Amino acid sequence: MASGSRPVSGQNPSAGPTFTQSGGVWQVDNMTPTLKNTVTDADGDMSTLTFEVWTTDANGAPKDLVNLDSSNPYGVLVSEPVATGKPASVQVPWGKLSPGTTYTFHTSAFDGSLYETGWSPWAKFKLRERAVDIVLPAPDPNAADPAFDTRWQTGLPGWGPTGSRAIAKAGSERHCESAGSGTSQLCFTTMPASEADIKKAAESRAKLRSSWTLASSLIPDCDDPDGTPAGDIGSSAKRDQACLYNKVAVEVTDEAGLESKGYQLFLMSYQMQTDLASTEIKLWARVTPLPMPAGKTPFPAQPGAIKLTLSPQCSAGCMDKPAYDWSGNLMWGGSYDIDPHEETGTATVQWSGGVKDELSTKDADLKQDMAFAPYATFSTSVPETFPTDNSSGFIGSPVYTRCDMVYSPAGCVMRDYMPGYVFNTKKTPAAAAHAWLIQEKIRKGAPLSYLPDRRGSTGAHGERNKYGRDPDANRKVICPDGWAAKSGHSAATTVTDISESDTLSCDEFAFASTYNSGGMPADMEGTNPVTSGGQCLQTYSRKLTSSGNWHLFDDDRRAAPTYKEVCGRSTMSGWVNSTSMSRFPTFAKQLRLLDEDLYFVTTPGFENCDASAAVVKCDIR
């Protein structure tokens, strides 16, 4: 018969992490809580503790026993033996408890021969809520792929910020030159165009019948029926098109600039079109007089009262010096009330193919930037001056095209336009949800910077980018080989109904093929370097057996995300992960993405989801 002292549970059981209390309830920051209590045995025997966990009722009292271990007939967890006076602990397996729920537990000791006759005091603990719960549609392998995002964008450098009807906001520039008479000066001022200017020009155009044939608009989308840019886009661009607006004021004043002797304001409209599969660049310009503003003196009715020249200056790379072929002679016989006609001009430019090194594999050596900056001069034949006198200047900021030989055939783009890679949310919802979460919650919608790999299947990995960085090296920092099977969330769900061999996979965002990847080193211009994917925000995709609904959850085996993380790592179906990026090579080639090019990520279906909320909950079904 057993003899000696019975072991005794401690009086202060605790739960964690973080092993802190609020209102007498232990606050647990994950779904696999560690439960602790001390145990003493007067005989100095090693002892174990048995842990029971119960649900609680509305008053916080124990309600139902939770089965923590199906292999144990009592559904309890038993600790490893510990020395007298030491804490014993157990960790509740994942999936036994529910998030955001309050439980209570107590312990009873056993020293190998004697059981404690009672139980310790109860200790309440509460599991944290989910930080992310995005309800998803089931993956649809037959969902049609959406088009890539090539919508008009405002915000070309020097030609206006992003936003609806954004017009260039660069400062005005004024140039004045003394006239030959010695009593007057010719002034030439460039300034931003406004929405009102564009409308005035359209209204004037609708009333006019030019005496010569004007060149049709190069890009019909630049003008909608009321004369404003399509979709109210203002100065803007696509990957192969640009619509630009500015104003030029020409004026004759006395030498002191106090008395105006003649004034006219023109709206300058420019269109540029590159070819994604050839080296030809087309240019178009329209010069439209605007009504006289109050307080200004118009030019008198006189042949050659206003004489302009306008040329599309090309910085480098143009095979020939470009010049507009004008519909007329860029001369006006007086200000707007006398001569309100407009003129158009067109030009075609060929890229000279002037790359740094045709034998190189680097993107930087196989491209050339070409800056176009319209340049104008003004002269007049009014009596106070001589026709040979003029004032001149550049109009607006340079606009850059870029041609390259990286892709075949060679082609040209609007350099500063940022295309958008569009996820097929219906086909790969978990990957889209992961990208949306990190892109919006952490990266605040910032564009990605492309890190290309190699030119062909036989080339060396990383040969195209400036650092020779293999994107797979970035991937292995965030998603080491075998991580999903070994350490990924065990509750993540595969889609063996779509792909029989499907296994769990590790999805990272930002992509490995970006300078924004957490795996890209800082000394290679990595913008968010981390040493391990464990530093990223963790999620997983799961199909619930109870409802049949798919979800993207934050990884509840660990503390809730702080949203100070700089990257994301998610456990999900390998088929979903790989399929979500299967179109990216086509995207990069079609839009001629080069090393360090910026691009956006678009995730259709998330338009009504709120990434600013502390707890991200959304249903995109």
FENSULQUI-V605430 format. One record per pair of residues at least 6 apart in sequence whose ideal C-beta (glycine too) atoms are under 6 Angstrom apart, sorted by the first residue. I is the first residue (numbers start at 0). GAP is how many residues later the second one is. If there is no record, write none. Layout:
BEGIN
I_GAP / I_GAP
END
This chain:
BEGIN
1_111 / 1_112 / 3_39 / 4_37 / 4_38 / 5_108 / 5_110 / 6_32 / 6_34 / 6_40 / 6_102 / 6_104 / 6_109 / 7_32 / 7_108 / 8_28 / 8_30 / 8_98 / 8_100 / 8_111 / 9_27 / 9_28 / 10_110 / 12_24 / 12_94 / 12_107 / 12_110 / 13_12 / 13_22 / 14_11 / 14_13 / 14_18 / 14_20 / 14_110 / 15_18 / 16_12 / 17_11 / 19_7 / 24_99 / 24_101 / 25_99 / 27_97 / 27_99 / 28_99 / 28_530 / 29_527 / 29_528 / 30_63 / 30_96 / 30_525 / 31_59 / 31_60 / 31_62 / 31_525 / 32_59 / 33_55 / 33_57 / 34_16 / 34_55 / 34_70 / 35_51 / 35_53 / 36_12 / 36_70 / 36_83 / 37_49 / 38_8 / 38_10 / 38_49 / 38_70 / 39_44 / 39_45 / 40_6 / 40_43 / 40_70 / 43_40 / 44_66 / 45_35 / 46_62 / 46_64 / 47_30 / 47_31 / 47_33 / 47_62 / 48_30 / 48_39 / 48_58 / 48_60 / 49_26 / 49_28 / 49_58 / 50_26 / 50_39 / 50_54 / 50_56 / 51_24 / 51_54 / 52_13 / 52_15 / 52_50 / 52_52 / 53_8 / 53_11 / 53_50 / 54_8 / 54_9 / 55_7 / 55_46 / 55_48 / 56_6 / 61_42 / 66_8 / 67_7 / 67_9 / 67_24 / 67_28 / 68_8 / 76_13 / 78_9 / 78_10 / 78_11 / 81_6 / 93_463 / 96_30 / 98_28 / 98_30 / 98_31 / 99_29 / 100_26 / 101_22 / 101_24 / 102_22 / 103_18 / 103_20 / 104_18 / 105_13 / 105_14 / 105_16 / 106_13 / 107_8 / 107_11 / 108_7 / 127_432 / 129_423 / 130_423 / 130_429 / 130_430 / 130_484 / 131_421 / 131_422 / 131_484 / 132_484 / 133_299 / 133_418 / 133_484 / 134_414 / 134_416 / 134_484 / 135_293 / 135_297 / 135_414 / 136_292 / 136_484 / 137_412 / 138_356 / 138_437 / 139_286 / 139_287 / 140_357 / 142_281 / 142_283 / 142_284 / 144_279 / 145_276 / 147_274 / 147_439 / 148_271 / 148_273 / 148_453 / 149_88 / 149_89 / 149_269 / 151_81 / 151_84 / 151_86 / 152_83 / 152_84 / 153_6 / 153_8 / 153_12 / 153_80 / 153_82 / 154_6 / 154_7 / 155_81 / 155_260 / 156_259 / 157_12 / 157_239 / 158_9 / 158_76 / 158_85 / 159_6 / 159_7 / 159_8 / 159_9 / 159_74 / 159_75 / 163_68 / 164_30 / 164_67 / 164_69 / 165_68 / 166_25 / 166_26 / 166_27 / 166_67 / 167_24 / 167_67 / 168_23 / 171_17 / 171_19 / 172_17 / 173_15 / 174_13 / 174_216 / 174_218 / 175_9 / 175_11 / 176_9 / 176_214 / 177_7 / 178_6 / 178_7 / 178_206 / 178_210 / 179_206 / 179_209 / 180_203 / 180_204 / 183_68 / 183_200 / 183_201 / 184_68 / 184_70 / 185_66 / 185_203 / 185_205 / 186_64 / 186_204 / 187_62 / 187_190 / 187_203 / 187_205 / 188_60 / 189_58 / 189_205 / 190_56 / 192_52 / 192_53 / 192_54 / 196_70 / 197_30 / 199_90 / 200_66 / 200_87 / 201_25 / 203_136 / 209_131 / 211_115 / 211_116 / 213_113 / 213_130 / 214_112 / 214_129 / 214_131 / 216_6 / 217_53 / 217_55 / 217_64 / 217_66 / 218_22 / 218_52 / 220_9 / 221_7 / 221_21 / 221_49 / 223_6 / 228_14 / 234_9 / 234_10 / 235_7 / 236_177 / 236_180 / 238_174 / 238_178 / 238_180 / 238_352 / 239_34 / 239_36 / 240_32 / 241_30 / 241_172 / 242_28 / 243_26 / 244_24 / 245_22 / 245_149 / 245_150 / 246_20 / 247_18 / 247_20 / 248_16 / 249_14 / 249_128 / 250_12 / 251_9 / 251_10 / 252_6 / 252_7 / 259_36 / 259_37 / 260_123 / 261_37 / 261_120 / 262_33 / 262_34 / 263_35 / 263_42 / 263_71 / 264_25 / 265_21 / 265_23 / 266_21 / 266_23 / 267_127 / 268_17 / 269_15 / 270_13 / 271_11 / 272_9 / 273_7 / 273_127 / 273_138 / 273_139 / 274_136 / 275_135 / 276_132 / 276_134 / 278_71 / 278_72 / 278_124 / 278_131 / 279_70 / 280_68 / 280_120 / 280_131 / 281_66 / 282_29 / 282_64 / 283_62 / 284_39 / 284_60 / 285_58 / 286_56 / 287_54 / 288_47 / 288_51 / 290_45 / 291_6 / 291_43 / 291_44 / 297_37 / 298_6 / 298_7 / 298_35 / 298_36 / 300_33 / 300_37 / 302_30 / 303_27 / 303_77 / 304_28 / 304_29 / 304_75 / 304_77 / 305_26 / 306_24 / 306_72 / 307_22 / 307_68 / 307_70 / 308_68 / 309_66 / 310_12 / 310_64 / 311_10 / 311_35 / 311_60 / 311_62 / 312_60 / 312_62 / 313_8 / 313_58 / 314_56 / 316_34 / 316_35 / 316_37 / 316_51 / 316_53 / 317_31 / 318_31 / 318_33 / 321_25 / 321_27 / 323_21 / 323_23 / 324_20 / 324_21 / 325_17 / 325_19 / 326_16 / 326_17 / 327_15 / 329_13 / 331_7 / 332_6 / 350_52 / 353_14 / 354_11 / 354_13 / 354_50 / 355_9 / 356_8 / 360_94 / 360_102 / 362_43 / 362_101 / 362_231 / 362_232 / 365_38 / 365_39 / 365_40 / 366_35 / 366_37 / 367_35 / 368_31 / 368_33 / 368_46 / 369_31 / 370_27 / 370_29 / 371_27 / 372_21 / 372_25 / 373_21 / 374_19 / 375_19 / 376_13 / 376_15 / 377_12 / 377_13 / 378_8 / 378_10 / 378_11 / 380_6 / 399_15 / 400_11 / 401_11 / 401_13 / 402_9 / 405_188 / 406_182 / 406_185 / 410_181 / 412_179 / 417_29 / 417_180 / 417_181 / 417_182 / 418_172 / 418_180 / 419_180 / 419_182 / 420_166 / 420_180 / 421_180 / 422_9 / 422_180 / 424_7 / 424_178 / 424_179 / 424_180 / 427_148 / 427_151 / 427_152 / 429_111 / 429_122 / 429_142 / 429_146 / 430_76 / 430_145 / 430_146 / 430_149 / 431_171 / 432_119 / 433_73 / 433_75 / 433_105 / 433_134 / 433_136 / 434_74 / 434_166 / 434_168 / 435_167 / 435_170 / 437_71 / 437_130 / 438_162 / 439_171 / 440_122 / 440_170 / 446_151 / 446_153 / 447_62 / 447_66 / 447_68 / 447_151 / 448_65 / 448_66 / 448_67 / 448_147 / 448_149 / 449_143 / 449_147 / 450_14 / 450_20 / 450_62 / 450_63 / 450_64 / 451_12 / 451_13 / 451_143 / 452_8 / 452_18 / 453_7 / 453_9 / 454_9 / 460_9 / 461_6 / 461_7 / 461_8 / 464_130 / 465_129 / 466_57 / 468_55 / 470_41 / 470_42 / 473_38 / 473_43 / 473_45 / 473_46 / 474_37 / 476_42 / 477_30 / 477_40 / 477_41 / 477_55 / 477_91 / 478_27 / 478_29 / 478_54 / 482_23 / 483_20 / 483_21 / 483_22 / 483_87 / 487_16 / 487_83 / 488_51 / 488_66 / 488_82 / 490_51 / 491_12 / 491_48 / 491_49 / 491_50 / 491_79 / 491_80 / 492_49 / 492_50 / 493_8 / 493_79 / 494_7 / 494_78 / 494_80 / 495_6 / 497_77 / 498_76 / 501_71 / 501_72 / 501_73 / 502_71 / 503_67 / 504_69 / 504_72 / 506_63 / 506_65 / 506_70 / 507_61 / 508_59 / 509_6 / 509_7 / 514_10 / 514_11 / 514_12 / 515_11 / 515_12 / 517_10 / 517_12 / 517_18 / 517_49 / 519_6 / 520_8 / 521_7 / 527_38 / 527_39 / 532_36 / 535_29 / 535_31 / 535_32 / 535_33 / 536_24 / 536_28 / 536_31 / 537_17 / 537_31 / 538_13 / 538_15 / 538_31 / 539_13 / 539_15 / 539_31 / 540_11 / 540_31 / 541_9 / 542_7 / 553_7 / 604_15 / 608_9
END
